[in-house]
């Protein structure tokens, strides 16, 4: 049994033409060798696995070739590799300088490859300066590093710098396809795209992943096998999630997200991939930007098909919600709830766009009763528009769902009170007159009588987290309307749910309590309709300890002042002052 050689070593390029994704650098080095225009100190910098050491070895071999060498001759005696990570002292550099003075026995040049040169100490760099600036004619130094910023400027100024770039997904896929053909492996192009994206621009990492997948799947590599082995979410997951979002199917979306979590994936990984999926859909909206999508032709067709089902406004809102969820994920204590709220908001975008009476930008969700109605009836009836002249804050909210029951008799509608205004009057009538107050009370009583009785309205179960969300939305709504006192009072305490239908808040003083109780009708109307539960009640209490915390008596004030300055007691006795 022959020992196994990893693909990164087996298929290491032996010529500049075989180097992947670095055409500009390889062409420069080849022209420099042909024209005898090669510098004596070169610096190769770039990310891991992009071909720095490989190009250094090829260069060291090429500069000693004269056409008479035999096949397999690599001039190993003329190539010295030094690992600066373990040989970073001044003594190591001094030994290197002593070796440089000796001319080569075979060939014209001695090449010194110093890998990870940024690991050298400050003293070692200083000891290397003079030799690096004026080396012998037969010596060439090739420095390789992944962190160029850690190298001192005096070293950088003495080297010819070559910046290696990351390997693109397209180049990595092409090279992996070539290796698969060499090994007789049947592989799907979508699978190679996943491997290339996972490698993140490093060709060595891509080859290592390829070897791992071959050990897992054998001679036939599929996209699902690669996704399973690398523990990544398949693109089908995001396509199916987006389809559920477009259908406004919140229950199905939450169940599918639970299935993803049960497979062992984290919510942060899921929402990050979903945001990238929305980005790819946005890219496919224009034919000029389709080239920015790194995917196979089959996947591109699926992206183009799904992007045609949505507009740019929807994608912008979806990207904003997904990106905001990703930013808040690390600081959140309940990661699952955060992602679920984001998914529910994503599924509610289109439904909210249809309801023009909702405030622009207000985050809201589709009520749960809508999905029960969808199971009973194939299509819900469209809502009737409400005239703006009659609509109030309560009437602007969504109407409660209609039940398929025997219609109940509606209470008789009373005619609105008409207050006659005289044609021309020289005196002005005060708004606080008895007649105007009486007419206002009569109008409010008739308006209350016209509202449907809450005894027959739905009473869906309420979750405390959903209550807090709608409470914050109402507070922000009041803030935008300029009712800052009410908004400040509502934001003082977070509401708590008692016995399933009682909303309890605790305020620091009675002034805030009166402010909330005065406007509780508007608050409860919003919450009842948003939560689809018309049995909710509000309970406002005052924390006596907090209210009395700063209520000092004159005697207590005097004692506090005497503790700070005892001379105040002498002043009071001298002038016979009262407390």
N, C-alpha and C positions, 0 to 999 in steps of 0.2 A: 504494500500500500504506500503510494507516494505521499509525502507530506503536502498538506494543503497550503497553497499560497493565496493570500487575499488579493482581490482584484486591484487594490490600490498599488500593490507592489508588482503584480504580474503584468499589468497594463500601464506601468509607468512609462511615459513618453521617452524615447531615445533620440528624438530629433526635434528641432524647433517646429517642424510642420505638424507634429503630433500633439503639441500643446493646445489645450482647449480654452477658447475664450480670451486669449492674450495676444491677438494678432499684432497689435501695434508694438508691443514690447519685443516680441520675437523677431519681427521684421527689422526693428532698430538694431538689435544685437547682431543679426545676420549681416546687415549692411556694414556695421562697424567692424566685424571680422574680415569681410571681403576687402574693405577699403583701408585696413590697418589703422583704424581710427578709434580703437578701444581704450577707454580710460583705465587707469591702474587701480582705482577704488570705486566700486559700485555698491549701491545700497538698494536692495530689493525689499519693499515694504508693501503690506497688504494683509487682508484677513487670512485666516487659516485655510489650508487646503486649496489654494488657488494656483499653485505651481511655482513658488519662489525657489525652493530648494531644487526642484526638478530643472528649472531653467539654469540655475547656477551650475549643476552637474553637467548639463549639456554644453554650456558655455566653456567650462573647464576642459571638456573633451575636444570641442571643436577648435580651440585656439592652438592645440598641439598637433593637429592633423596636417600632414603634408602630402597625402595621396599615396604614400607607400606603406601605410599601416595595414595590418592584417585584420580580418574580421574577428570581432570580440576583443580587440585591444582597447583598453579603456584608460591607459595612462594613470593607473592607480597610484604609482609612485610619485606623481606630480600633483596629486590632489590631496589636500589636507583639510579635514572637516573638524571644526572645534565647536563644541556645545558650550556657549557662554553661560548657560544657566547653571552649570556645575563647575565651570572653569572661569570664574569671574574675578579672580584676585590679580594683584599686581605681578606676583610671581609667575602666574600662567602667561600673562602678556609678555613678560621678559623672556620666558622660554620660547615663545612664538617669535619674538624679535631675533633671538639667536639663530633659529632655524631659517629665517628669511635670508640671512646672509649667504647661505650655502646655495650655489647654483644647481640647476637640475642636471641629472645625468642623462636623461632621455627627454627629448623634446626641447622646446624653447622657453616655456613658462612653467612656473610653479604657482598653483592657484590655492589660495587659502579661503575656505568657506567658513564664516563664523555665523552660526545660527543663533537666533534669539539674542542678538547683540545688545539689546536694551537692558539685559540683565547684568552687564558689566558694572562694576563699582565705579565711583567717581575717580578714584585714584587710578584704576585700570584704564579708563578713558584717557586720562591725562598722560599716562605712560605710552599710550598707543598713538598719540597725536603726531609726533615727529615722523615715525615710521610710515604712518598712513599718508602723510603729506608728500614725503620724498622717499618712496620705496625703491629697492633695486630694480633694474630694468627687467629682470626675469620674474618679478613677483607681481601678482595681481590679487587684490583683496575683494572678496564678494561678501558683503554683510547682509544678513536677512533678519527681518524683524516684523512682528505684528503690531507693535506699538511705537511708531516713529516719534511720537511726541515726547517719549522718555529719553531720547538720545540728545546729548548736549549739542548746541548749535555749532561748536567748533568741529565736531565730527561731521555733521551734515554738510558744512561748507567745503569739506575736502572730498566729498563723494558725489558721484553722478547718480541721481536718485531716479528710480523706476517705481512707479505706483501701480501695483497689480489691482485689478478690479475684481469684483465678485463674478462668478460664473452665472450667466443668465440661465433662466429655466429652459429656454429653447436649446441652447448649446448643451446643457447637461442632458436633456432628453435625447438629443442626437447621438451623443457619445454613449449613453447607456444603451441605446438601441443597437449601436455597433457592437458593444460588448456582448449583448444578449445573442446577437447573430453568431458571434464567434464561439459562444458556448452552446449553441443549439437550443436556446430557451425561447419558448413562445410567450410573449409578454404583450399585454394591452398597452396602448399608448396612454390611456388615462392613468394606469398604474405608474408609468414612468413619470408623469406629471406630478403625482403625489410625492414620489421619491425626491424629485428635483426641488419641489417646494419645501419639503421637510429638511433638505440639506442646507437651505438658506445660503446659496451661493458658494458652498464649499464642495469641490469635486471629490475630494477624499472622503468626506462624509457621505456623499451620494453613493460612492462605490461600496462603502461599508454597509450602508442600508441595503443596497442591492444584494450583497452577499447574504445578509440576514434574511431577506425576503425569499431568496432562492432556497435557503435551508428550510424555510417554513413551507413554501408552496410547491417546491420541486421544479419540474420543467415547464409548467404552465402557470404564469403569474397573472392574476386578475386584479381588477381595481378593488373589489371587496376583500380579497386576501391581503392586499397591501394595507388597506385601511384597518383591518383587524389586527395585523401584526404590529403596525406602528401606533396603534391606539389613537387614531385620529377619527374625527367624525367625517363620514362620507358626505359627498356633495348632495346625495339624495336626501339626507336629513334636512338640509337647509331648503331645498326645493319643496319638500313636503310641508315644512314649517311655513314657508311663504304662501303656499296654496291655502293653508288653514287661516292665515292672517287675511288673505284676500276674501275668503268666505265669511269673515267675522265669526268664526267658530271658536269661541273662547273655551268651552268645555273640552272640545277635541284638542285644542292647543295645549291646555294644561295637562291633559292625560298623556299627550305625546312627549311633552317636556319631562314628565315623571318617568316615562319609558327611557328617555335619554339618560336621566340620572341613575336609573336602575342598572344601566349598562356600564356604570363606573366612571362616567365623565362628569367633570365639574361644571357648575353653572357659568363660571367665568370663561371657560373654554368655549362653551356653547354660545354665549352672547357675543364673544369676540368673533367667532366664526360667522355668526348671523350678521354682524355689522359689516364684515368683509364681503359677505354675500350681497348685501344691499349696495355696497360700493360697486361690485361687479355688474349688478343690474343697472346701476346708474351709468356706468361706462358703456353698456350696450344700447343705451338710448339713442346714441348718435353713431352713425356709420364711420365717422372719422376717428372716434375713440375706441372702436372695437379692438384695434390692434394693441391697446393697453391691457387686454385681458390675457393672462397667461393660463391657457387651458387648451385642451384638445379640440378638434373640430366638432366632435359629437357633443361635448359639453358646451361649446360656444352656441350651437344651435338651440340647446335647452335654455341658455341664458337669453338669447334673442327672443325666443318664444314667450318666456315668462315676463320679460321686460315690456313686451307689448300689451300686457294685461293691466299695466299701471301707468300713472303719469308721473312727471318729475316732482310735482308738489307732494305726492304721497311718499316718494322715495326720500325726499329731503326731510320730511317729518319722521319717517322711520329711521333714517340715519341719525337724526338728532336724538331720538329716544334711546336707540341702541348704544350710541356713544356715551350718553349721559349715564346710562345704567352701568356701563363698563367702568367709568370713572368713579362711581359711587360704590363699586363692588367691594373694594378693599376696606373701606371705612364702615361698611354696613355690618351689623351684628347678625342679621338674618338674611343670608345670601339668597336662599331659595325664594323667600317672599319678594325680594327686590326684583329678581328675574321674572317671577310670575306677574307682578304688577306691570313690568315693562311689556310683557307679552300681551296682557289684557289691553293696555293702552294702544299697542300696535294694531290689535284686532279691532279697535274701536275708532280708528282714524277715519275710515270711509263712512261709517255710520254717523259720526259727528259732523262730517262735512255736509251731509244732507240736511241737517237740522240748523237752519240759518238763525233761529232764535237763540241758540246758545252763544255765549260770549266767545269771541275769537281767542284761541290759544288756551282756553280753560281745559285742563286735563280731566277727562271724565270717562266713564266706562258704560258699556251697554248693560242695561239691567238684566238680571238673571231671568226675569219673567219672560223676556223676549224669546229665549231659547225653548221654554216650555210651550209657548204659543207656536213656535216653529214645528214642534213635534205634533201638535194637534191640527194645525192648518198648514197647507203648503205655502201660502204667501200671506204675510200680514197686511191688513188694510192700511192704506196711506193715511197719514194724519191730516186733518183738516186745518187749513191755516187760520190763525187767530188774528183778528183785526188789531192793528197797533194802537188804535185809539182806546180800546177797551182792555187790552192786555196789561196785566200787572206783573210784579215779580213772581208771584205764585203761579200765575197762568202761563208764564214763559217756560216753565219747566215741562218735562215730558209728561204726557197724559198717562194715567195708569192703564195697564193692559186690560183689554176687553175680554170678559169671560163668556164662553158659549153657553149661556143659561137663558132662562125665560126673562125677557126684559121686564124690569121692575118699573112701576109708575114713577115718573119724575115729579118732584114737587112743583107746584104751579109757580111759574116765573112771574115775579112781581115787576111792575113797570118801574123804571127808574124815576126817582124823584126829580121833578123839574122845578128849579128855583127861578122864579120870574125876576127878571132884571128890568127895572123901569127904564124908559127911553132916555129921558134927560132929567137929571137931578143936580141941583146946585150943591147939596150937602152930601158928604161921603159917609157910607155905612161902615162901621168898624167890623173887622173880621171876628171880633170877640163878642158880638151882640148875641142876645138870647136866641133870636130867630135863626142866625147862621149856625150856632152851636147845635140847636135842636135839629136842624136839617141835616147837619153832618152826622149826628148820632143815628138818625133815621136811615140815612144812606148806608152806613156801616152795618146796621142791623139787617137791612134788606140784602146786602151783599153776603153776609154770613148765612142768611137763610137760603140763598141761592146755591151755596156750595153744597156738594153731595155729602151725605152723612158718612162719617168715617167708620161706622160700625160694619158696613158691608164692603169696605175696601180691603185690598190684600194686606197680609201681614207676614211677609217673607222673613226668615231668620236673618239676623244681623250679626256680622262679625265685627269685633272691636277695631281691628285694623282698617276695615272698610269705613267704619264710622269716623275714625281719625282722619282718613284721607278726605272724605267729603266735608268734614268740619274745617280742615285747612283750606279747601277750595272755597268755601263760603267766606272764610276770613279774608282770603286774598280778593274775593269779589267785592267785599265791603271796603277793603283798602283802595281798590281801583275807583270805586264810586265816591271816594272822599270822606267816608264815614270812619275816620281813623280812631275815634274814641271807642266805638263798638268793636272794631277790629282789634284794638289793643286789649280790650277786656276779654275777648274770645281767645286770644293767643296767650293769656296768662296761665291757663291750665289746660291740660290735655283731657278730653272727655273720657269718662269711664262708663261701661255698660253694666247696669244692675238688673238682674232678673230678666234679661233678654229684651226689655222694652223701656227701661228707665235710663235716661242719659243724665249723669251726675257730673257736675263740675264744682270745684271749690275755689272761691275767690278771696283775696286778702282783705277786702273791705266791702261795706254795704253799698257804697256809691257804684262800684262796678256791678254789684248784684242788681241794683235798680236799673242800670243801663241795659243789662242783658235781658232782664224780665220785661222791660218796656218793648223791646224788639224781638221777643221770643216767638211771636206769631210768624214773622217772616222767616226766622231761622228754622223753626220746626216744619214749616211748609216745605222748605227746600230739602231738609233731611228726610222727611217722610217720602217725598217723591223720588229722591235720589236712591234711597235704600229700599223703596217699594214696601214700606211698612208704616201703616197709618195708625198704629197703636202706640207709637213712641211718645214719651213724656219727658219733660225737662225738669230737673231738680237742681236748684242753685243754692249752695250753702256758703257761709262765711266762716273762715278759720279765725276763731276768736283770739288765739294766741298771736297770730300774725297781725291781726287788727290792733291789738293792744301792745304790740312790740315797741312802738315809738310814741305811745300816748303817756307821757310823763306828767305827774302832778307837780304843782309848784314846789312842794317840799322835796320831791325827788330831784327836781332840777337843781335846787339849792344844795342838796347833798353831793350831787355830781360836781358842781362848781367848787364846793369846799374841799373835795378830795384833790382837785387839781391845784387850788390855791387856798391854803388855810387862812390867809390874811383877809379873805372875804368875811369870815366870822367876826373878826375884830371890827371891820367896817360896819357890819350890821349892828353890833352892840354900841359902837360909838355914836352913830346917828339914829339909833332906835328904829331901825327899818323893819317893816313887816315882810313876810315871805310873799 
